[in-house]
Amino acid sequence: MLKKTFAALALSAAVIAPQALAADYVIDKKGQHAFINFKISHLGYSWLYGTFNDFDGTFSYDEAAPEASKVQVTINTASVDSNHAERDKHLRSGDFLNVDKHPQASFVSTGVAMTGEKTADISGDLTLNGVTKPVVIKAALTGMGQDPWGGYRAGFEGTTTLKLKDFDIAMDLGPASQEVQLILSVEGVRQ
């Protein structure tokens, strides 16, 4: 009898344990521990860097089954900040982000393919300037664990490159500036 009870407990633990590892996280916008940055070539002579200051998002992550992870992010495009007021005004215009017609951009994951122990390709749909296209984010787990305030956090970084014309951004910046690279750093607080 004791042997059967132990076997049942062990089986229950094996079934429940992987599910216990799955968790939902909210991107730590309040603590400003997440960034959506970009860089684009300026005429092939230098790099122009910028960021989006206002965005929200969530992700689920299961350490035992990372391919089941999901990501959802919404960006308020008017929050674009390239450290130059006149340029930011132009970036918000119809030449680029068209924030009056499309005040938000979004990313919703559609799949995760592990490429290494802590790396993955996150496929998803990016909606920008009213256009939705599939993109792949090259992502890596930065770290996870308890924080000093009694919570639990997980952090990831990722990159993807977008062709401006794919998202109906028609402004021609020259041959060296047809693509923009997104650089993402996300820290989430487990819920």
C-alpha positions as CSV (number, residue, x, y, z in Angstrom):
1,M,0.0,0.0,0.0
2,L,2.8,2.4,1.0
3,K,4.6,1.6,-2.3
4,K,1.5,2.4,-4.4
5,T,1.0,5.7,-2.5
6,F,4.6,6.7,-3.1
7,A,4.4,5.8,-6.8
8,A,1.2,7.9,-7.1
9,L,2.8,10.9,-5.4
10,A,5.9,10.6,-7.6
11,L,3.7,10.4,-10.7
12,S,1.7,13.4,-9.6
13,A,4.8,15.4,-8.9
14,A,6.2,14.5,-12.3
15,V,3.0,15.7,-14.0
16,I,2.6,18.8,-12.0
17,A,6.2,20.0,-11.8
18,P,6.7,21.0,-15.5
19,Q,3.4,23.0,-15.3
20,A,4.6,24.8,-12.2
21,L,7.6,26.1,-14.2
22,A,5.3,27.9,-16.6
23,A,4.8,31.5,-15.6
24,D,3.3,34.8,-16.9
25,Y,5.3,37.9,-16.7
26,V,4.5,41.6,-17.1
27,I,7.2,43.7,-18.7
28,D,8.7,46.0,-16.0
29,K,7.7,49.3,-17.5
30,K,7.1,50.9,-14.1
31,G,10.7,50.2,-13.0
32,Q,12.0,51.1,-16.5
33,H,13.8,47.8,-16.8
34,A,12.9,47.3,-20.4
35,F,13.9,49.0,-23.6
36,I,12.9,49.0,-27.3
37,N,15.8,50.7,-29.1
38,F,16.6,51.1,-32.8
39,K,19.5,52.1,-35.0
40,I,19.7,53.1,-38.6
41,S,22.6,54.1,-40.8
42,H,22.9,57.8,-41.5
43,L,24.0,58.0,-45.1
44,G,26.5,55.2,-44.4
45,Y,28.7,57.5,-42.3
46,S,27.4,56.9,-38.8
47,W,24.5,55.4,-36.8
48,L,21.4,57.1,-35.6
49,Y,20.1,55.6,-32.4
50,G,16.7,56.0,-30.8
51,T,14.2,54.4,-28.4
52,F,10.4,54.2,-27.7
53,N,9.7,55.5,-24.2
54,D,6.2,54.1,-23.9
55,F,5.2,50.5,-24.3
56,D,3.5,47.7,-22.5
57,G,3.7,43.9,-22.8
58,T,3.5,40.5,-21.3
59,F,5.2,37.2,-21.9
60,S,4.8,33.6,-20.7
61,Y,7.9,31.5,-20.2
62,D,8.2,27.8,-19.3
63,E,11.8,26.8,-18.5
64,A,10.9,23.2,-19.1
65,A,9.2,23.9,-22.5
66,P,10.5,27.3,-23.8
67,E,9.1,26.6,-27.2
68,A,5.6,27.1,-25.7
69,S,6.5,30.7,-24.7
70,K,4.4,33.6,-25.9
71,V,5.1,37.4,-26.2
72,Q,2.8,40.4,-26.7
73,V,4.0,44.0,-26.9
74,T,2.2,47.2,-27.7
75,I,4.2,50.4,-28.5
76,N,2.9,53.9,-28.4
77,T,4.7,55.2,-31.5
78,A,4.4,58.9,-30.6
79,S,6.9,58.1,-27.8
80,V,9.8,57.8,-30.3
81,D,12.9,59.6,-29.0
82,S,16.0,60.1,-31.0
83,N,17.4,62.8,-28.7
84,H,16.5,65.5,-31.3
85,A,13.1,67.3,-31.1
86,E,12.9,68.2,-34.8
87,R,13.9,64.8,-36.0
88,D,11.4,63.2,-33.6
89,K,8.7,65.4,-35.0
90,H,9.6,64.2,-38.5
91,L,9.7,60.6,-37.4
92,R,6.1,61.0,-36.1
93,S,4.9,62.4,-39.4
94,G,3.4,60.6,-42.4
95,D,6.9,60.2,-43.8
96,F,7.7,57.6,-41.2
97,L,5.6,56.3,-38.3
98,N,2.4,58.2,-39.2
99,V,1.4,58.4,-35.5
100,D,-1.8,60.3,-36.1
101,K,-3.3,57.4,-38.1
102,H,-1.4,54.6,-36.4
103,P,-0.7,55.6,-32.8
104,Q,0.3,52.0,-31.8
105,A,2.6,49.3,-33.1
106,S,2.3,45.8,-31.8
107,F,4.1,42.4,-31.8
108,V,2.3,39.1,-31.2
109,S,4.4,36.0,-31.2
110,T,3.2,33.0,-33.3
111,G,6.0,30.5,-32.4
112,V,9.3,29.9,-30.7
113,A,12.1,27.7,-32.1
114,M,15.0,27.0,-29.8
115,T,18.4,27.6,-31.4
116,G,20.5,26.8,-28.4
117,E,20.3,26.2,-24.6
118,K,19.4,29.9,-24.0
119,T,18.7,31.2,-27.4
120,A,15.6,31.1,-29.7
121,D,14.0,32.5,-32.8
122,I,10.7,34.1,-31.8
123,S,8.4,34.4,-34.9
124,G,5.5,36.8,-34.8
125,D,3.4,39.4,-36.5
126,L,4.6,43.0,-36.3
127,T,2.1,45.7,-37.0
128,L,3.7,49.0,-37.8
129,N,2.3,52.0,-39.7
130,G,-0.9,50.0,-40.3
131,V,1.0,47.1,-42.0
132,T,1.3,43.6,-40.5
133,K,4.2,41.5,-41.5
134,P,5.9,38.3,-40.1
135,V,9.2,39.0,-38.4
136,V,11.7,36.8,-36.5
137,I,13.4,38.1,-33.3
138,K,16.8,36.5,-32.4
139,A,16.4,36.2,-28.6
140,A,18.5,35.1,-25.7
141,L,17.7,34.5,-22.0
142,T,19.7,37.0,-20.0
143,G,18.8,35.6,-16.6
144,M,16.1,34.8,-14.2
145,G,15.6,34.5,-10.4
146,Q,14.4,36.2,-7.2
147,D,14.7,39.9,-6.9
148,P,15.5,41.9,-3.7
149,W,11.8,42.8,-3.2
150,G,10.4,39.2,-2.9
151,G,9.4,38.9,-6.6
152,Y,10.7,36.7,-9.4
153,R,12.0,38.1,-12.7
154,A,13.1,36.9,-16.1
155,G,15.1,38.9,-18.7
156,F,15.6,38.5,-22.4
157,E,17.4,40.4,-25.1
158,G,16.7,40.3,-28.8
159,T,17.3,41.8,-32.2
160,T,15.5,42.0,-35.6
161,T,16.0,43.9,-38.7
162,L,13.1,45.6,-40.6
163,K,13.0,46.9,-44.2
164,L,11.3,50.3,-44.1
165,K,9.5,49.7,-47.4
166,D,7.9,46.5,-46.0
167,F,5.9,48.7,-43.6
168,D,5.0,51.4,-46.1
169,I,7.6,53.8,-44.9
170,A,8.3,55.5,-48.2
171,M,10.8,58.1,-47.2
172,D,13.9,57.4,-49.1
173,L,17.0,57.9,-46.9
174,G,19.4,56.6,-49.4
175,P,20.9,53.1,-50.2
176,A,22.6,52.7,-46.8
177,S,19.4,53.4,-44.8
178,Q,16.8,51.0,-46.2
179,E,16.7,48.9,-43.0
180,V,16.4,49.6,-39.3
181,Q,17.6,47.3,-36.5
182,L,15.5,46.9,-33.4
183,I,17.4,46.1,-30.2
184,L,15.2,44.8,-27.4
185,S,16.0,44.3,-23.7
186,V,13.0,43.1,-21.6
187,E,12.8,42.3,-18.0
188,G,9.5,40.8,-16.7
189,V,8.0,40.4,-13.3
190,R,6.3,37.1,-12.7
191,Q,2.6,37.4,-11.8
